[in-house]
């Protein structure tokens, strides 16, 4: 039977609205701390062998075919595994309580690796070949669950060491046999937003190997993450990255939210003689499949489509893949990328990125029908914000090559981050906030330039990512930088940047990056650091921006 999303009435999650300033169109980068899944196994790491860090042999869904161990949860504060902890308050979500655990087969199960989890009442039922019991995470202990399964036997006739399958570990507060997929806290946290961007959930960055390798790392639809996999994004198949598209459809339909999807740079698409990942993706969002109950995305919802993510970014593997694909295309001849005589490989790469978005858009249009492009299907052209000339250069080339961009692109997109890089190494919390405000206001020069370029080509202006940026991996003064994100003044700063520095300059839609995260040297991206806590300054700013209190 298809898996259905069973939710409590969404009315209990809605934040009551009250009029404020003109509401803005604000989406969110979907992220989850703690995991969005009621069954924490859906976010576990791959099974490793008992005596080494090598992966266990698995079946086609990722279940171990030998004894093994796996990290099911690690929501400890960042650097807890290599102290000192970055967060001066050492915050972690409260995930304590009693979980229901069950799996098919038999095994001796123990908590290892410093995990404080306590297993109890484990019982094997021969009639169902299923083991079930309780797992307790004591209050006040690290959020770490690492389990080891030894003396495994999948079926009574199998030899010892044959592994297990069908592991489920259900969070406290949910029935052991629940069909509910997403936690109540996760659903509630997403309700204020107009759309959901799934770049991170789809694990868009670093998906590809070197373009010149065998097969060019062009992934087919059958290589993607499946919703029935033991866990999401385990790397069972070459293109198995991130959360399955089906879960995104189920989530968006449940909350009635538009979606923003990032098509992998490696996705096959209508090349002669090969199946099309892109076309199959479009058909899934149009028609659904057995897992979604034969339902695609609600026809009233829109789909923002982006080609990969930050293809300009030299630090991401999709940059070099796209560049080498452009060079390869030119070498084969008759390419529009250099039809004007261009000899600049970086220019070819920039052009290919836009051209590939155009191709993806046309594939989606062919699936969703005439009139769907720039209405229901909304292609987003994103490039490097601090290089505004690139946008004009590429869109001018697109205009010459394919006709007016407004006929096939919905918006051009920038980032609107504000960081503390110019703060001193010993800056106080107010000084960190002042540096961030100054950085945001300095970014106005890029937004105004890009607003002009968008108007020139008849496009809207979007921010594909926007929000406070205190990352970079630098632990210097990290305590004050983290506390700045929790200070009451951060609410006013977030509202100022979005309302005055972006929407006030003619911006049309923006994606808050991101819903939730830990706060550390790697960033304090989350509107909250715990999905159960929505009273943070950043989240309250979001409520005001979208017209809710």
N, C-alpha and C positions, 0 to 999 in steps of 0.2 A: 504494500500500500504506500502511496506517496506520503512523505513526511509533511505534516501540517504545522504551522506556527500556532500554538495555543497560547493565548494571552489573556490576562485579566482585562477587564474593560479599560480601554485606554483613557477614559475620562478621569480615572483616578491619578493618572500621571500628568495630566495637562496642568501647566502653570497658568493661573488665572491672569487674563490680560487686563491692562488698564492703559488708557491713552497716555503717550509721552510724545516726544518729537516724532517727526515722520519716520515710520519704520523703514528699515532697509532690508534688502535681499541678502541674507547671510546664510551661507552653508557651513558645513564643518567637515574637516578631515576626520574620518572615522578611526578612532583608536580606542583601546580598552584597557583600563587598569582599575580593577582586576579584569580578567577575561570576560568577554561578553557572553560566553556560553554557560548555560546551566550545568552542562556536563563538562567538567574541566579537562577531560581527556581530549576534547576537540582542540585544545591548545597545547597539548603536551609535546615534549621533544621526542625525537626518535629513540627507539629501544637500542641500548648498547649491550654488548656482551658482559657477562658477570666479571670476567677476569681481564678485560681490556677496554679501551675506548673505541674499539671497532664496532660498527653497527651489527646488530643481529641480522641474520637472514630473515626476510619477511615474505609474506604472501603478497598478492597484487594490491591489497588494500593497506599494507603497512603493518599488519599484525605480526608479532615475532614468531618465528618457527624454531626457537630455541629458548633456553633460559635467558633471562635478561633483566635489565633495570632501565628505568626512565624517570626523568624529571617531569612531574605532572604540573607542578606550580613552583614558581620562584618570584614572588612579589616583594622580596626584601628591599630595603633602601639600597640605592646604587652604591657599590663598592663594599657592601656588607661582606662579600666573599674575599675582599682584599682591603681591609680597613686602612685608613679611617673612612667612615661613611660621609658622603658629601653633605647630606641634609642635616643641618644642625638640630632639627626636631626629630630626626630619624623616623619620619612618618611611613607607615605602610597601611594599606586597607585592612579593615578588620574582617578577616576571612575565617575566623575561628568558629568552631562548632562541629557538629557531627555530620559527616558526609555518608551517603549510601554508596557502597562499592559492590560491583558484581562483574563477573566475566564468565565466558564459556570455557569450560575445562577445569583442571585442578592445578593447584600450585601452593607452595609454601611462600607466603608473602610477608615481607618485613620492610620497615622503614629504615633507610640507610642515609649515609652522607650528611649526618647532622640534622636530618629532618626530625622535628619533634612529633610527627604524626603517630597516633596510637591506633593500631588495628585491633578489632574485637569482634567476637561472635561470627567469625568466618565459618561458613558451613557449606559443604558440597552436597548437592541434590542429584543423585544418580539419574532420576527420571528425566530431568531437564538438562543434565550435564552442565549445570551452572553453579558457580560458587558465589555466595553473597555474604555481606556482613556490614560492619560499620568502620569508619575511619574518622578519628577525632583529631582536630587541630586545636590544641589548648589555647585559651585566651592569653595574650601577652607574649606569645612565642613567635619566632620568625615565620613568615609565610613561605614555608618551604616544604614541599611534599615530594620525596624521592622514594620510589618503591622498587623492590627487587623481587623477582618471581623465579623461584628455583623448584626443581623437581616437578617441572611442568608436564602436563599431559593434556593435549587438546581434546582428544576423545578417549574413552576408556580403552579402546583397542590400540591406541598409539603408544609408542615407546616413551620412556621418561626423557625429558628435554625437548619435547616437540612443540613447546610454546603454548600460548593462549590466544583467544580472539574475543571480540565483542566487549572489551573492557569499558565500563561506565563508572564514573565517580560523580555523583550528583550533589550539588551544593546544599548546605543546610537550608531548611525552609521550603524545599521542593520535594514532592513525592518521589520515591525511588523509581517508579515507573512513568514519570512525567514525560510528556511529549514536547513540553515547552523548550524552545531552543535557546532563546536569549533571556538574560536576567532582567528582572523588573527594573533594577537600577539603571542598566544600560538603556533600556527603552525610554525610561523617564528622562534621562539626560539628553536624548536626541530630539525630544519633542519640539523645542523652540525653533529648530533650523528648517530652512526652506529646502535644502538639498543635502545629500550625503556624498562626500567625495571618498573614493575607495582606493586611492593611490597606495597608501601604506598597507591596508588590509590585503590588497592584491600582491603585495611584495614586488612592486613595479621596478624598483631600483636593483641593480646588480643581478638581473635575471639571466644575463647572456654571457657566453664564453666569447672567445675571439672569433670574429667574423670569418676569418680564413680557415678555421678548423673544418674537419670533415663534416659535411652537411650544413655548414654555415650557421648552425644553431637556429635554423628556422623551425619553429615548433608547430606541430599539428594539433588539432582540437583534441585528439585522443591522448595527448600528453599533458593535459592540464590537470589541476587539482580537481578531484571529484568530491562531492559532498558526502559520499559514503566512505571516504578514506578514514583510517583509524584516527588521524589527526590532520589538521589543515596545514598544508605547506611542508610536508615531511621530506620532500625530495624523492619520492618513490619513482617518479617519471621525470624525463628531462625538462618538461615544461611545468612541473608541479611546484608552483610558487604561491604562497599566500592562501587566502580563504577562497573557497569555490564561489563562482559567480552565482550559483543557485542561492546561496545564503544571502547574498546582496539583494537579490530579487525578493526573497521572502521578507527580509527586513524592511525594504522600501515599501512594499505593499502593506505590511502590517502597520507602518506608521504613516502611510500615504505621503511619502517624500520623493521628490525628484532625485535622480542619481547622476553622479559624475564619475565616469569610468575612464581608466587609463589603459589603452590597448597596448599590449606588450610590443616592444620594438621588434621582437623576433617572431611575431605572429604571422603565420602564412596567410596569404590573401589573394586568391584568384590568379595565381600563376598557372600557366598551362601545365596540366598533368598532375596537379597536387590539390588535395582538399584544402579548403579555406577556413582557417581558424577565425578570421574576421567575420566571414559570412555566417559561420556556425554561431558565433557570439551574438551577432545581430538577431539570428533566428531564435536563440534562447531567450533574449529579452523580448522578442515579439510573441513567441508561442509557448515558452516554458518547456518543461520536460516532465518525466514521470515523478521526479523528486519534488518539483514545485506544484504537483497536482495538475499538470497540464495547463498551467497559467503562467504567462509571461508577465512583464511589468504592467501594472494597471495602465490601460490606454490613456487615462487622463494625466499620467505623469510624464515628465520630460527626461531626456537622456542627454547630458552633456558629455561630449566625447573628446578626449585628449589623446594625442599620440605619445605614448610612454610618459615620461616625466623628466623635465629638465634635460632634454637631449643635448643642450648646449654645454652641460656641466662636465668639465674635464675629469672630475672625480668619479663619474658614474660610467659603468661599462657600456651603457646604451649610447653614450657619446661616441666612443670609438667604433662600436658596431655600426652605427648609422653612418659615420664618416667613411668607413671602409666599404660599406654597401654603396655609398655614393661614388666612390672611386671605381668600384667594380662596374657600376652601371655605365659610367663614362667610358671605361675601357672597352665595353662591348659595343660602343658606337650608337649613334642616332638618339642620344639622350637629350632631353630638353634642359638638363642641368647645366650644360656648357654650350648650348646652341648659339649663344651670343659671343662665343669665343673666350669665355672665362677660363682662366688657368689656375684659379684659387681653389684648392681642395676644401678649405674651410667654408668657402662660399657654396660649393657644391653640397656640402653637408647641411648647411642651413636651408638651402633650397629643398633638399630631399626631405627634410623633416616636415616642411609645409606641404610638399607634394604628397607625402605619405598620408598626412592627415586628410588631404583632399580625396585620395583614393579610398581611405577608410570611410569617409563621409558618404561617398557615392555608393559604396557597398551597403551601408546601412540604409540609404535612401531606396536602393533597389529592393530591400527586404520590407521596409515599412511603407513603401509606396510613394507615388508622386505627391508632392506637396508636403512631405514629412520633413524635408531638409530645412533647417533654421526655424521650424515650428516645433515639432516634437523632438527631432534630432538636432542637437545644438553643438556643432564642432567648435572647439576652443583652440585657437592658435596661441601657444605660449612660447616665449623666448626669454632671453637674458635681460632683465630689467635695466641693468646699468649700461646696456648697449642699445639705447633706443633707436639708433640709426639702422640697426639690423632689421627691426620690424618693418621700417619703411622700405628698405632695400628688398627684403624678401617678398613683401606684399606687392611691391611694384612689379617684381618678376612674375609673381602669381597672376597679377592682373594682365600682364602681357601674354602669359602662357595659357591660362585657363579662363580668362575673363574676370570680371569684377569679383573681388573676394566676398562681397556682401551676398553673392548668390550661393555661396557654399560654406562660408565661415560665419559663425554667430557672433564671436567676440575675439579680440586679442586679449592676452592676459599677462599680467606682471605679478611680482611679489610685493607685499607691503609689510616687511619685517622692520622691527625697530630694536636695535641692540645696544649693549653697554660697552662696546669696545673702546670708546674714548674716555671711559671713567678711569680714575686712578686705581692702582693696584690695592689701595686701602680704602676705597670709596665706601662711605656710609650708605645705608639704604636710601635716604633722600637723594644722595649724589648719584647713585645708580639709576634711580628713576629720572632724574634730571638729564642724565646722559642719554637715556633711552628716548625721552621726549625730543631732545635736540636732534637725535639721529632720525627720528620719524619725520620731523619738520624739514630736515635736509632732503629727505626722499621726495618731497613735493615736486622737485625739479624733474624727476623722472615721470611721475604720474601726470603732470601737466603736458609733458612732451608726448606721452603715449596716448593721452586723451585726444590730442590734436591728430595723431596718426590714425587712431580709431575712427575719428570723425571723417578724415580724408577718404577712408575706404568704406564708409558706411557701416562700421562695426561698433558693437558695444565694447565697453572696457570692463574687464574682470580682473580680480586678484585671485590667482589660483591657490595661493597660500598667503596668509597674513596673520600677524600676531607678534607677541614678545619673543625675542631671540636672545637667550642668555647661554647659548651652547658653545660649540667649538672644541669641547674636550679639555678646556683649560680649567684646572682646579683653583686658580688664583682667586682669592676673596670669594669663594663659591658660597660661603654661608650668607653673606650680605646679598649676593646676587639672587640666591634662592628666596630669601626673606623679602626682597623687593617685589617678587611675584605674589607674595601673600599680603603685602601691605595694603591698607584700605585705599591709598592713593592710586594703586594700579587700576582700580575701577575707572577713575576719571581719565587716566592715561589711555586705556583701551578705547573708551568712548570717543575721546578726542581724535585719536589716530584714525579710527574707522569713519566717524561721522564728518570730521573736518578735513582730514588729509586725504581721504579717498572718496567717499561718497559726496563730500562737499565740493570736490573737484570734477564731478561728472562721472564718477565710477558707478557701474550698474549692478554688479554682484561681486561678493567677496567670500572666500572660504577661510573660516577661522581654523588655524592650525595650532593645536588639534584638540579633540574632545578631552582626552585624559592622558596623563603620563606621570611617571615619577619626576621629581625635580632634582637635577644633578648637573655636573659639569658638561653633560651631553645635551643639555637643554631643559628648559622649564616650559615645554610647549603646551602642556595641558591647560584647558580652562579650569580643570580641577586635577588634583593628584589622587582622587578617589571617587569613583562613580557614585558612591553613596553620599558624597558631600558636595552639594550644589550651592552652598552658601558662600562660595569664594568670591573675591572681588572681580576676577575675570569673568566668571559665569554670570554674576549679577550685571556686569556691563553688557554682556550679550543679551540678557533679558531686556534691558532698556533699549538696546539698539533695534531689536526686532519688535518692540512695542508690547513687551510683557514686563511685569514686575514680580 
